[in-house]
Amino acid sequence: MKKKIVALVLLGWLSLPITLWAQTEPEDVALDTDEFQNYFYESLKQKGMENYDKAVESIEKCLTLQPNNPLLFFELGKNYLSLKKHKEAYDNFEKATKIDSKNRWYWVGMYDVCYETRNFNQAIIIVQKLVEFKTDYKEDLVSLYMNTQQFDKALDLINELNETIGKSEKRELYKAEILQDAKYQGPEKNNLLDQIRKNPKEESNYIALIYMYSQSNQEEKAMEIAKKLETEIPTSDWAQVSLFKFHINTNDGDKAVKSMNTVLASSKIDRKIKHRIFNEFLIFSKNNPKYDVDLDKAISYFADDKEVKVAKELGKFYATKKEWNSAIKYYEMHLKSSNDDYETAILLLQALTEIAAFDKLVETSDQWMQLFPSQPQFFYYSGLGYNQLQNYKKAKNDLELGLDNVVDDITLEINLTIQLGEAYNGLGDAKKKDFYFSKANELLKKTKQ
């Protein structure tokens, strides 16, 4: 009675890339003779013991008996692959496919060799064949296109898979990588528009398109898509982007505040869009002062923004318009959370000088002098304030300390020198007054040379 054995056993089977584990094994093969069976069993035994050379010898003996048996070439391929003899492995897997092209496992063997040797271009050819057996191999194909930098093909296949079987984290990462290159953004925008037409209730497509338009500074198109989203999904955070704009245009401040707060609190909405909305509300509130409280609350949403310090920028905004009290308010707000921001401290002291708030000027200067005892700017503002308060002795002491620390800043040196002249004038020391005013004039002449 003839014995039958399973043609492929999993003993010693290589780890297969991505999708192969779920595939069906090849058909059972009848072994016709005791001699053949003995050689074949011996090859399996030696392979199991990792004696791959001896396994090869036994299979070659089988081939003398059955020279056209594709299973034998497949077994040879597996053993050669274990021996890292990649050419011999590939050649034998290929021979098996030529005898039986309908057996998926033989093609898988060729794919294994390509994958292990990182011959991704050849792997693509093999996987395109494997897709005919099982569409799951399209996932492998995406990775192979990425590895060979065929990003256009990868993007097309990613979009196809997203539409047919849903998105995956890996594919979305691939897609984000591809879309960093502007030349692929045009086709992707068209794809997203098509997806929105097909699936108008799928929010993610609107968000992706709004983000792309925003990143490429196409704000009008971003707003157009946001309006479409508002129509289809009124409860969407992103819909509030367009609602905010509508309420601002209709001068409905209360509703604009509500939409703005929803947008600023949302983790889904891009930072650039949040900044744009905030800036629009800033302009609106400037003409509608009753919303200043809402403006201050909005700033809190940007507390963790490491790229743009909103309160500081708002202070600068008001300073350029010479609205010094507002500038001071926002500089101070910023400094509460950034108490080592030397630049903003200088801006604050200048704003206090502009409104002649000299008591506060000397108080604030003193605080910063304690933090930065070697920074002459703070001593300058302190001296200036004390001069204006007619406390000339304190002014002289601070200004002299400041002058001692000036390095390569002729403008500051001139200002300190002039204030020292004022201090000595107030102290009644005409000689030193004339000395410092004369020195200041000499320094001024140098700046004009």
C-alpha positions as CSV (number, residue, x, y, z in Angstrom):
1,M,0.0,0.0,0.0
2,K,1.4,3.3,-1.0
3,K,2.1,5.9,1.7
4,K,1.4,9.5,1.2
5,I,3.2,12.4,2.8
6,V,2.5,16.1,3.0
7,A,4.6,17.8,0.3
8,L,5.3,20.8,2.4
9,V,5.9,20.8,6.2
10,L,6.2,23.9,8.3
11,L,9.3,22.5,10.0
12,G,12.1,24.9,9.2
13,W,9.8,27.2,7.2
14,L,11.1,30.7,7.0
15,S,9.3,33.7,8.5
16,L,7.3,35.1,5.7
17,P,6.8,38.8,5.0
18,I,3.7,40.5,6.1
19,T,0.7,38.5,4.7
20,L,2.0,35.0,3.9
21,W,1.2,33.3,7.2
22,A,-2.5,33.0,6.3
23,Q,-2.0,31.1,3.0
24,T,-3.0,27.6,2.1
25,E,-0.3,24.9,1.9
26,P,0.4,23.1,-1.4
27,E,-1.4,19.9,-2.3
28,D,-0.3,16.5,-0.9
29,V,1.9,14.5,-3.2
30,A,2.0,10.7,-3.5
31,L,5.4,9.2,-3.3
32,D,5.5,6.4,-5.8
33,T,8.3,4.2,-4.6
34,D,9.9,3.1,-1.3
35,E,13.3,4.4,-2.6
36,F,11.9,7.8,-3.3
37,Q,10.1,7.8,0.1
38,N,13.3,7.0,1.9
39,Y,15.3,9.8,0.2
40,F,12.5,12.3,0.8
41,Y,12.0,11.4,4.4
42,E,15.7,11.6,4.9
43,S,15.7,15.1,3.4
44,L,13.0,16.2,5.8
45,K,14.8,14.7,8.8
46,Q,18.1,16.4,7.9
47,K,16.3,19.7,7.3
48,G,14.7,19.4,10.7
49,M,18.1,18.9,12.2
50,E,19.4,22.0,10.3
51,N,21.7,19.8,8.2
52,Y,20.8,21.6,5.1
53,D,23.7,20.3,2.9
54,K,22.6,16.7,3.6
55,A,19.0,17.5,3.0
56,V,20.0,18.9,-0.5
57,E,21.9,15.6,-1.2
58,S,18.8,13.6,-0.4
59,I,16.5,15.8,-2.6
60,E,18.9,15.5,-5.5
61,K,18.6,11.7,-5.3
62,C,14.9,12.1,-5.4
63,L,15.3,14.2,-8.6
64,T,17.0,11.3,-10.3
65,L,13.8,9.4,-9.8
66,Q,11.3,12.3,-10.4
67,P,13.1,15.0,-12.4
68,N,9.9,17.0,-13.1
69,N,8.5,17.1,-9.6
70,P,8.1,20.8,-8.7
71,L,7.9,20.0,-5.0
72,L,11.5,18.8,-5.1
73,F,12.8,22.1,-6.6
74,F,10.8,23.9,-4.0
75,E,12.4,21.9,-1.2
76,L,15.8,22.5,-2.7
77,G,15.0,26.3,-2.8
78,K,14.1,26.2,0.9
79,N,17.3,24.4,1.9
80,Y,19.5,26.7,-0.2
81,L,17.8,29.7,1.3
82,S,18.6,28.4,4.8
83,L,22.2,28.0,3.6
84,K,22.1,31.6,2.4
85,K,22.8,30.5,-1.1
86,H,20.4,32.9,-2.6
87,K,21.0,32.4,-6.3
88,E,20.6,28.6,-6.0
89,A,17.5,29.1,-3.9
90,Y,15.9,31.5,-6.4
91,D,16.7,29.3,-9.4
92,N,15.1,26.3,-7.8
93,F,12.0,28.2,-6.7
94,E,11.7,29.5,-10.3
95,K,12.0,26.0,-11.7
96,A,9.1,25.0,-9.5
97,T,6.9,27.8,-10.9
98,K,7.7,26.9,-14.5
99,I,6.5,23.3,-13.9
100,D,3.5,24.4,-11.8
101,S,2.7,28.1,-12.1
102,K,-0.5,27.8,-10.2
103,N,1.0,26.9,-6.9
104,R,1.3,30.1,-4.9
105,W,3.9,28.7,-2.5
106,Y,6.5,28.4,-5.2
107,W,6.1,32.1,-6.0
108,V,6.4,32.8,-2.3
109,G,9.7,31.1,-2.2
110,M,11.0,33.5,-4.9
111,Y,9.6,36.4,-2.9
112,D,11.4,35.2,0.2
113,V,14.7,35.3,-1.6
114,C,14.1,38.8,-3.0
115,Y,13.0,40.1,0.4
116,E,16.0,38.6,2.2
117,T,18.5,40.0,-0.4
118,R,16.6,43.3,-0.5
119,N,16.1,43.0,-4.2
120,F,12.9,45.0,-4.0
121,N,12.6,45.7,-7.7
122,Q,12.5,42.0,-8.5
123,A,10.2,41.4,-5.4
124,I,7.7,43.8,-7.0
125,I,7.4,41.6,-10.1
126,I,6.9,38.5,-7.9
127,V,4.3,40.2,-5.6
128,Q,2.4,41.5,-8.6
129,K,2.0,37.8,-9.5
130,L,1.1,36.9,-5.9
131,V,-1.7,39.5,-5.9
132,E,-3.5,37.3,-8.5
133,F,-3.6,34.6,-5.8
134,K,-4.5,36.8,-2.8
135,T,-5.2,40.6,-2.8
136,D,-3.7,40.9,0.7
137,Y,-0.3,41.0,-1.0
138,K,-1.1,44.6,-2.1
139,E,0.0,45.6,1.4
140,D,3.4,44.2,0.6
141,L,3.3,46.0,-2.7
142,V,2.8,49.4,-1.0
143,S,5.9,48.8,1.2
144,L,7.9,47.7,-1.8
145,Y,7.0,50.8,-3.8
146,M,8.1,52.9,-0.8
147,N,11.4,51.0,-0.6
148,T,12.0,51.6,-4.3
149,Q,10.8,55.3,-4.1
150,Q,8.0,54.7,-6.6
151,F,5.9,57.2,-4.6
152,D,3.3,57.8,-7.3
153,K,2.5,54.1,-7.5
154,A,2.5,53.8,-3.7
155,L,0.1,56.7,-3.3
156,D,-2.3,55.3,-5.9
157,L,-2.3,51.9,-4.2
158,I,-2.7,53.5,-0.7
159,N,-5.7,55.4,-1.9
160,E,-7.2,52.3,-3.5
161,L,-6.7,50.3,-0.3
162,N,-8.1,53.1,1.9
163,E,-11.2,53.1,-0.2
164,T,-11.7,49.3,-0.5
165,I,-10.6,48.0,2.9
166,G,-10.2,51.1,5.1
167,K,-7.2,53.1,6.4
168,S,-4.3,51.6,8.4
169,E,-1.8,53.4,10.5
170,K,1.2,52.1,8.5
171,R,-0.3,53.3,5.2
172,E,-1.2,56.7,6.7
173,L,2.4,57.1,7.8
174,Y,3.6,56.2,4.3
175,K,1.1,58.7,2.8
176,A,2.2,61.5,5.1
177,E,5.8,60.9,4.0
178,I,4.9,61.0,0.3
179,L,2.9,64.2,0.7
180,Q,5.8,66.1,2.1
181,D,6.8,66.5,-1.5
182,A,4.7,69.2,-3.1
183,K,4.5,67.4,-6.5
184,Y,2.3,64.7,-5.1
185,Q,-0.1,67.1,-3.3
186,G,-2.0,68.1,-6.5
187,P,-3.1,64.5,-7.3
188,E,-3.9,63.9,-3.6
189,K,-6.1,67.0,-3.5
190,N,-8.0,65.7,-6.5
191,N,-8.3,62.3,-4.8
192,L,-9.7,63.9,-1.6
193,L,-12.2,65.9,-3.5
194,D,-13.4,62.7,-5.2
195,Q,-13.6,61.0,-1.8
196,I,-15.7,63.9,-0.4
197,R,-18.1,63.5,-3.4
198,K,-18.4,59.8,-2.8
199,N,-18.5,59.9,1.0
200,P,-19.8,63.4,2.1
201,K,-20.2,62.2,5.7
202,E,-16.5,61.1,6.2
203,E,-14.9,64.0,8.2
204,S,-11.3,62.8,7.8
205,N,-11.3,63.6,4.0
206,Y,-12.3,67.2,4.7
207,I,-9.8,67.6,7.4
208,A,-6.9,66.2,5.3
209,L,-7.9,68.6,2.4
210,I,-8.2,71.6,4.7
211,Y,-4.8,70.8,6.2
212,M,-3.2,70.5,2.7
213,Y,-4.7,73.8,1.5
214,S,-3.6,75.5,4.8
215,Q,-0.1,74.2,4.5
216,S,0.2,75.5,1.0
217,N,-1.2,78.9,2.0
218,Q,-4.4,78.4,0.0
219,E,-6.6,79.8,2.7
220,E,-9.6,80.6,0.5
221,K,-9.8,77.0,-0.7
222,A,-9.4,75.7,2.9
223,M,-12.3,77.9,3.9
224,E,-14.4,76.6,0.9
225,I,-13.9,73.0,2.1
226,A,-14.7,74.0,5.7
227,K,-18.0,75.4,4.5
228,K,-18.8,72.1,2.7
229,L,-18.0,70.3,6.0
230,E,-20.2,72.6,7.9
231,T,-23.1,71.8,5.6
232,E,-22.6,68.0,5.8
233,I,-21.5,67.7,9.4
234,P,-22.6,70.7,11.4
235,T,-21.3,69.3,14.7
236,S,-17.7,69.0,13.4
237,D,-15.1,71.1,15.2
238,W,-13.7,71.9,11.7
239,A,-17.1,73.3,10.7
240,Q,-16.7,76.0,13.4
241,V,-13.7,77.3,11.3
242,S,-16.1,78.5,8.6
243,L,-18.8,79.4,11.1
244,F,-16.4,81.7,12.9
245,K,-15.6,83.6,9.7
246,F,-19.3,83.9,8.9
247,H,-20.1,85.3,12.4
248,I,-17.2,87.8,12.2
249,N,-18.4,89.0,8.8
250,T,-22.0,89.5,10.1
251,N,-20.6,91.3,13.2
252,D,-22.1,88.7,15.6
253,G,-19.4,88.7,18.3
254,D,-21.1,86.4,20.7
255,K,-21.4,83.6,18.2
256,A,-17.9,84.3,16.9
257,V,-16.5,83.8,20.4
258,K,-18.3,80.5,20.7
259,S,-17.0,79.2,17.4
260,M,-13.5,80.5,18.2
261,N,-13.3,78.8,21.6
262,T,-14.4,75.5,20.0
263,V,-11.7,75.8,17.4
264,L,-9.0,76.8,19.8
265,A,-9.8,73.9,22.2
266,S,-9.9,71.3,19.5
267,S,-7.0,68.9,19.2
268,K,-8.0,68.1,15.6
269,I,-7.4,71.6,14.1
270,D,-4.0,72.7,12.8
271,R,-2.1,75.4,14.8
272,K,-1.8,77.6,11.8
273,I,-5.5,77.8,11.4
274,K,-5.9,78.6,15.1
275,H,-3.4,81.4,14.8
276,R,-5.3,82.8,11.8
277,I,-8.6,82.7,13.7
278,F,-7.1,84.4,16.7
279,N,-5.6,87.2,14.6
280,E,-9.0,87.8,13.0
281,F,-10.6,88.0,16.4
282,L,-7.9,90.4,17.5
283,I,-8.8,92.8,14.8
284,F,-12.5,92.4,15.5
285,S,-12.1,93.0,19.2
286,K,-10.0,96.1,18.6
287,N,-13.1,97.7,17.1
288,N,-15.3,96.0,19.7
289,P,-13.6,96.5,23.1
290,K,-16.3,94.7,25.1
291,Y,-14.7,91.4,23.8
292,D,-11.3,92.1,25.4
293,V,-12.0,89.6,28.1
294,D,-12.6,86.9,25.5
295,L,-9.4,87.9,23.7
296,D,-7.5,87.4,27.0
297,K,-9.2,84.0,27.5
298,A,-8.2,83.0,23.9
299,I,-4.5,83.7,24.7
300,S,-4.6,80.9,27.3
301,Y,-5.2,78.3,24.6
302,F,-1.7,79.1,23.3
303,A,0.1,78.8,26.6
304,D,2.0,75.7,25.4
305,D,2.8,76.9,22.0
306,K,6.6,76.8,21.7
307,E,6.8,78.4,18.3
308,V,4.7,81.5,18.7
309,K,4.3,83.3,22.1
310,V,0.9,84.8,21.5
311,A,0.8,87.3,24.4
312,K,4.2,88.6,23.6
313,E,3.3,89.0,19.9
314,L,0.1,90.8,21.0
315,G,2.2,93.2,23.0
316,K,4.4,93.9,20.0
317,F,1.2,94.4,17.9
318,Y,-0.1,97.1,20.2
319,A,3.4,98.7,20.6
320,T,3.6,99.3,16.8
321,K,0.4,101.2,17.1
322,K,1.7,103.1,20.1
323,E,-1.1,101.7,22.3
324,W,1.3,101.4,25.2
325,N,-1.1,100.4,28.0
326,S,-2.3,97.4,26.0
327,A,1.3,96.5,25.1
328,I,2.2,96.6,28.8
329,K,-0.7,94.4,29.7
330,Y,0.2,91.7,27.2
331,Y,4.0,91.9,27.9
332,E,3.2,91.3,31.6
333,M,0.9,88.5,30.8
334,H,3.6,86.8,28.8
335,L,6.2,87.3,31.5
336,K,4.1,85.5,34.1
337,S,4.8,82.2,32.3
338,S,8.2,83.2,30.9
339,N,9.9,85.0,33.7
340,D,13.4,84.7,32.1
341,D,12.5,86.3,28.8
342,Y,15.1,89.0,28.7
343,E,13.9,90.5,25.4
344,T,10.3,91.0,26.5
345,A,11.4,92.6,29.7
346,I,13.3,95.2,27.7
347,L,10.1,95.8,25.6
348,L,8.1,96.2,28.8
349,L,10.5,98.7,30.3
350,Q,10.4,100.8,27.1
351,A,6.6,100.7,27.1
352,L,6.6,102.0,30.7
353,T,9.0,104.7,29.7
354,E,6.7,105.8,26.8
355,I,3.8,106.4,29.3
356,A,6.1,108.0,31.9
357,A,5.2,105.4,34.5
358,F,8.5,106.0,36.3
359,D,7.6,104.6,39.7
360,K,6.7,101.3,38.0
361,L,9.7,101.6,35.7
362,V,12.2,101.7,38.6
363,E,10.4,98.9,40.5
364,T,10.3,96.6,37.4
365,S,13.9,97.4,36.5
366,D,15.1,96.6,40.0
367,Q,13.4,93.1,39.7
368,W,15.2,92.4,36.5
369,M,18.5,93.7,37.8
370,Q,18.3,91.1,40.5
371,L,17.8,88.4,37.9
372,F,20.4,89.7,35.4
373,P,23.0,91.7,37.4
374,S,25.4,91.9,34.4
375,Q,22.8,93.2,31.9
376,P,23.4,97.0,31.4
377,Q,19.9,97.6,29.8
378,F,18.2,97.1,33.1
379,F,20.5,99.5,34.9
380,Y,19.9,102.1,32.1
381,Y,16.1,102.0,32.6
382,S,16.5,102.1,36.4
383,G,18.8,105.2,36.1
384,L,16.4,106.9,33.7
385,G,13.5,106.3,36.0
386,Y,15.3,107.6,39.1
387,N,16.4,110.7,37.2
388,Q,12.8,111.4,36.3
389,L,11.8,110.9,40.0
390,Q,14.7,113.2,40.9
391,N,16.4,110.5,43.0
392,Y,19.8,111.4,41.4
393,K,22.0,109.5,43.7
394,K,20.3,106.1,43.0
395,A,20.3,107.0,39.3
396,K,24.0,107.7,39.3
397,N,24.8,104.4,41.1
398,D,22.8,102.3,38.7
399,L,24.0,104.1,35.6
400,E,27.6,103.7,36.5
401,L,27.1,100.0,37.1
402,G,25.4,99.7,33.7
403,L,28.2,101.6,32.0
404,D,30.8,99.3,33.5
405,N,29.0,96.3,31.8
406,V,28.5,97.7,28.3
407,V,30.2,95.6,25.6
408,D,30.0,96.5,21.9
409,D,26.7,98.4,22.1
410,I,27.4,102.1,21.3
411,T,23.8,103.1,21.3
412,L,23.3,101.9,24.9
413,E,26.6,103.4,25.9
414,I,25.4,106.8,24.6
415,N,22.1,106.5,26.4
416,L,23.8,105.6,29.7
417,T,26.3,108.4,29.3
418,I,23.6,111.0,28.7
419,Q,21.6,109.8,31.7
420,L,24.8,110.0,33.9
421,G,25.2,113.6,32.8
422,E,21.6,114.3,33.8
423,A,22.2,112.6,37.2
424,Y,25.3,114.7,37.9
425,N,23.4,117.8,36.8
426,G,20.7,116.9,39.4
427,L,23.4,116.4,42.0
428,G,24.9,119.8,41.2
429,D,28.2,118.5,39.9
430,A,28.7,120.7,36.8
431,K,32.1,119.4,36.1
432,K,31.0,115.7,35.8
433,K,27.8,116.8,34.0
434,D,29.9,118.5,31.3
435,F,32.3,115.5,31.1
436,Y,29.5,113.0,30.4
437,F,27.6,115.2,28.0
438,S,30.9,115.9,26.1
439,K,31.6,112.1,26.1
440,A,28.1,111.4,24.7
441,N,28.7,113.9,21.9
442,E,32.0,112.2,21.0
443,L,30.3,108.8,20.9
444,L,27.5,110.3,18.7
445,K,30.1,111.6,16.2
446,K,31.5,108.0,16.0
447,T,28.2,106.7,14.9
448,K,28.0,109.1,12.0
449,Q,31.5,108.4,10.6
